[in-house]
Every structure is written in structure tokens, then in C-alpha cells.
Amino acid sequence: MSSSIPIIDSHIHLYPESEAPSHAWYSPESPLATQNSVSEFRAATSSSASQLSGFIYIEADRKNDDSKDWSEPLNELAWMRRIIEGTPKDGEGHSADDAKLCLGIIPWAPLASGLPKLNEYLDTVEQQAGPAAWARVKGFRYLLQDKPNKTGLTEEFIDGLRLLGEKGWIFDAGVDQHRRGRVQLEELVEIIDRAHEGVEDESKKVVFIINHFCKPDLTIVSQTDPSFIAWRSAMFTLGKCGHTYMKLSGLFEEMPDSLKTRSAEEIFSAILPWLAVVIAAFGPERIMFGSNWPVCTVGVGEEAWKKWHKVVDMMCDMAGLSQESQAMIWSGTAKKAYNLEG
């Protein structure tokens, strides 16, 4: 890629070590149960520091009880606010100068709990975020990857998505074909269709930003595998959905451990079929670079961000993309999809 193209990392998670136990995925043995703040992210991205415009902070799955207990998601919001306002507590690993890197935040929201609870939550978020952080709320996320089938197909959930669209917020969609099967792909297509159905004003249709290629199974070795065929079919269907984008993120986590430690070139060769499908289905104007840092480091190591950056760079070269198209992937699509200023 050209050294003049700015980079926006559209998908990272941040948390101080003191708050790691508040996450649903936490265990003391987890390699992620350490401090992962802005200072650590800066170190991980140092090879591209001159190009890094900033990042989108994605909620990191704090413990919650949907309609009953929002304390941890609100604690995460308070942490986001401290980053944006440049007011860290001692030892939190960020400074006032880091505030400019956080271009947008995507907090958790109780989409499955019905409109009264969702509206109550949104009012609470606005009050507790403060003007600076509230201005950087670009949308919300509610992970479907670990929820019972049909969670996203309830009237309550669809109504919540429509509300986000009315207010100009996006929905970050997290589903998992690898562990949950094709039903997650099929339901995502139906969710998008139903959320957009009957909304006459195109500007009021909720924008979907799909995380991590929908987490395909990268342990398979044949493109004739039913898992790959189902995923490929879903990508082309999703690619036809309006107001829908895809993140180039999360693939390290779906690879066999033996592949994670290989060179960027070897990884690129192994996952080329998946990359080629996404480029064909969405095009560079609807795909965006994201790292899923620090999750991407598990089994890969400290060079994970640099390695994924190189894989995406090779993808752009393979596809023969113009400078303009490459600029969209590295930052332009994120600016458009997340309504970033500038």
C-alpha cells in the first residue's frame, strides 16, 4: 500500500487490567486477562504509526443481564469516556494525547429487551457519556454469536434495530458460523431484510456493519466443503443487501493453531479463497480494515497486528486495486459507514 494512505482500524477492544474480570469471556488463565489499553495498542501498531489515523472502539462483551443489569456495560462506557476526555486513572495506560485516536465508539445495547428498556438505556448512556463521548457514539453492538437461535428475529430485536436506524446509528453485527453453523448466516440475512422492510426513507434504514467475515471455519481444507459453500453463498446474499458493510477482521481467531504461527505470506495463501469471496461480494467500497486487537494476538503473538496488516496489503495487490479503492479499504469505508467527521 502507499505510505500516504491513512489507516483507520475499525475494530479494536480496550480495557485496563483492573477491569478485565468484568468481561464475560474472562478467566485468570486467559492470555487476554492483562492490560490492553491505548499504550499497548500504540506499541502493536508502531510499524504503521505515521499512517494510523485512529480506531473505532468496539464494546468487549462485559457481563450483563440484558434488561436487569447494565452496570458493567456502563462501567465500560465510563472507561471509554476517560479515553475520549483524556482523563485516565492511575495506571490505565492512556494519556490526554491519545484522545484524538478514538474516532468512534460502539457501546453495548440491550437490543433484545424491547423498546421501553432500550430507550431507557439510551437515555442513560447519553447522560453518563458526557458531551465529548456521546458525540463519538456511532452505533451499538449486541452479540448474536452466543445467543439462542432466533434471538435476533424477535419483534423486540427488529424494533430495536429500526430505532437505531431512525436515530442514525449503525449496528455492529457479530455472528459465528464456525461454532454455530449456517443458521447464524441465514438468520443474519433475515434480520437485515426485516429491519429494512417497509422503511421508505433510505436514510432511516439501519446500517449493518458485519464483524469478522461472520467467523467462517478456516480449519477446512477444501472449497467443496459444505461449510465453505454455505458461507460463500451467504456472503453473496449479504453483499446484495443495502446499507451493509463487511469488516476485514477476525480471521486469525478462526484458523488452526498451526497456521497462526506461519508467515503472513503463507497465511495469505491459505485464506485467499475467503478473501476473494468477500472482495467479489462487497467490493472495496463496502469492506474495511479491522484488526480485532488484542484478540488477534492469541496464538499469534505481539506481531499479530503487523501480520494482519500485511495480509490485507497483499489482498489489495492480488486484486489489482487502484489507489482509490485501497484508500477505501484502509480508511474510506470506515469513515463512510461510521459517519466519521473529516
DALINKA-V477638 format. One record per residue. PHI is phi as a letter, one per 40 degrees, with the letter a starting at -180 (999 if undefined). D_LAST is the distance of its C-alpha to the last C-alpha in Angstrom with 2 decimals. Layout:
# DALINKA-V477638
PHI_D_LAST / PHI_D_LAST
This chain:
# DALINKA-V477638
999_21.64 / c_20.27 / c_19.64 / c_16.56 / c_14.74 / c_12.37 / b_13.66 / b_12.56 / c_15.86 / c_15.69 / a_19.06 / b_20.65 / b_23.12 / b_23.88 / a_26.96 / c_29.38 / d_32.84 / c_34.39 / b_32.63 / d_33.22 / c_36.39 / c_34.49 / c_33.18 / c_35.17 / c_35.41 / c_36.70 / a_39.98 / d_41.14 / c_41.69 / c_38.19 / c_36.44 / c_33.31 / c_35.21 / b_33.87 / c_30.97 / b_27.65 / b_25.12 / c_22.13 / c_24.61 / c_26.19 / c_22.96 / d_22.09 / c_25.61 / c_25.33 / b_22.23 / d_23.51 / c_24.23 / b_20.54 / d_19.31 / c_17.86 / b_15.60 / c_14.70 / c_11.09 / i_12.34 / a_14.09 / b_14.72 / c_17.88 / b_20.45 / d_23.57 / b_26.54 / g_29.42 / c_30.92 / c_34.37 / a_34.63 / b_37.08 / f_34.85 / c_36.23 / b_38.33 / b_36.57 / b_32.88 / c_33.51 / c_32.02 / d_28.76 / c_28.43 / c_29.29 / c_26.50 / c_24.11 / c_25.57 / c_24.88 / d_21.20 / c_21.11 / c_22.82 / c_20.26 / c_17.31 / c_19.50 / g_20.85 / b_24.39 / c_26.23 / c_29.88 / d_32.18 / g_31.91 / c_28.78 / g_27.14 / a_23.84 / b_23.00 / d_20.78 / c_18.88 / c_18.02 / d_16.08 / c_12.74 / c_13.41 / c_13.68 / c_10.38 / a_12.54 / b_16.26 / b_18.77 / c_22.02 / c_25.37 / a_26.73 / c_30.34 / c_29.77 / c_33.47 / c_34.92 / g_34.66 / c_32.67 / d_34.46 / c_33.71 / c_30.12 / c_29.47 / c_31.28 / c_29.18 / c_25.84 / c_27.17 / c_28.23 / c_24.87 / c_23.16 / c_25.93 / c_25.95 / c_22.27 / g_21.73 / d_18.80 / c_16.36 / c_17.23 / c_17.59 / c_14.02 / c_13.10 / c_15.81 / b_14.45 / i_17.99 / a_21.37 / b_23.84 / a_27.62 / c_29.27 / b_31.82 / c_33.04 / b_35.74 / c_36.59 / d_39.66 / d_39.51 / g_38.40 / d_36.46 / c_33.41 / b_35.68 / c_37.03 / d_36.44 / c_34.92 / c_32.27 / c_31.45 / c_31.31 / c_28.88 / c_26.54 / c_26.85 / c_26.00 / d_22.73 / c_21.90 / c_22.95 / c_20.63 / g_17.56 / b_17.82 / c_18.24 / b_21.39 / c_21.59 / b_25.00 / b_27.32 / b_30.62 / a_33.18 / c_35.39 / d_36.95 / c_38.68 / b_38.86 / g_39.51 / c_38.48 / d_38.75 / c_35.29 / c_33.90 / c_35.94 / c_34.96 / c_31.21 / d_31.69 / c_33.71 / d_31.27 / c_28.46 / d_30.96 / c_32.26 / c_28.96 / c_27.96 / d_31.49 / g_32.13 / c_28.57 / c_28.56 / c_25.06 / d_22.78 / c_19.81 / b_22.05 / c_22.93 / c_21.79 / c_19.58 / b_21.44 / b_20.00 / c_23.18 / c_23.81 / f_25.81 / f_27.22 / g_29.29 / f_31.19 / c_33.71 / c_36.96 / c_36.66 / c_40.24 / c_41.66 / b_42.83 / b_43.36 / c_41.15 / c_44.13 / c_43.79 / d_43.40 / c_40.48 / c_38.47 / c_39.56 / c_38.51 / c_35.09 / d_34.58 / c_35.69 / c_33.31 / c_30.31 / c_31.13 / c_31.71 / c_28.42 / c_26.70 / c_28.11 / c_26.71 / c_23.89 / f_20.69 / b_21.54 / b_19.87 / b_21.53 / c_20.73 / c_22.35 / a_23.74 / g_27.01 / c_29.57 / d_31.20 / c_32.41 / b_34.24 / c_36.04 / c_39.62 / d_39.90 / c_41.53 / c_38.49 / d_35.97 / c_37.68 / c_37.78 / c_35.67 / d_32.28 / c_34.13 / c_36.74 / c_34.31 / d_32.37 / c_35.70 / c_36.71 / b_33.65 / d_32.96 / d_34.41 / c_31.85 / c_28.89 / c_30.29 / c_30.68 / c_27.10 / c_25.78 / c_28.35 / c_27.77 / b_23.99 / g_22.81 / c_19.83 / c_17.41 / b_18.51 / b_19.13 / a_17.03 / c_18.11 / a_19.36 / b_22.16 / g_23.77 / c_24.37 / c_26.92 / d_28.87 / c_28.56 / c_30.66 / c_33.77 / g_36.37 / b_34.03 / h_33.67 / c_31.30 / c_30.16 / d_28.89 / c_25.14 / c_25.97 / c_28.38 / c_26.06 / d_23.40 / c_26.25 / c_27.39 / c_24.09 / c_24.02 / c_27.58 / c_26.72 / c_24.24 / c_27.03 / d_29.65 / c_27.84 / g_27.39 / c_23.71 / c_22.02 / d_19.25 / c_16.88 / c_18.30 / c_18.20 / c_14.51 / c_14.12 / c_16.50 / c_15.10 / a_11.45 / c_10.52 / c_12.83 / c_11.74 / d_8.14 / c_10.16 / c_13.05 / c_11.71 / f_9.27 / c_6.56 / c_3.79 / g_0.00
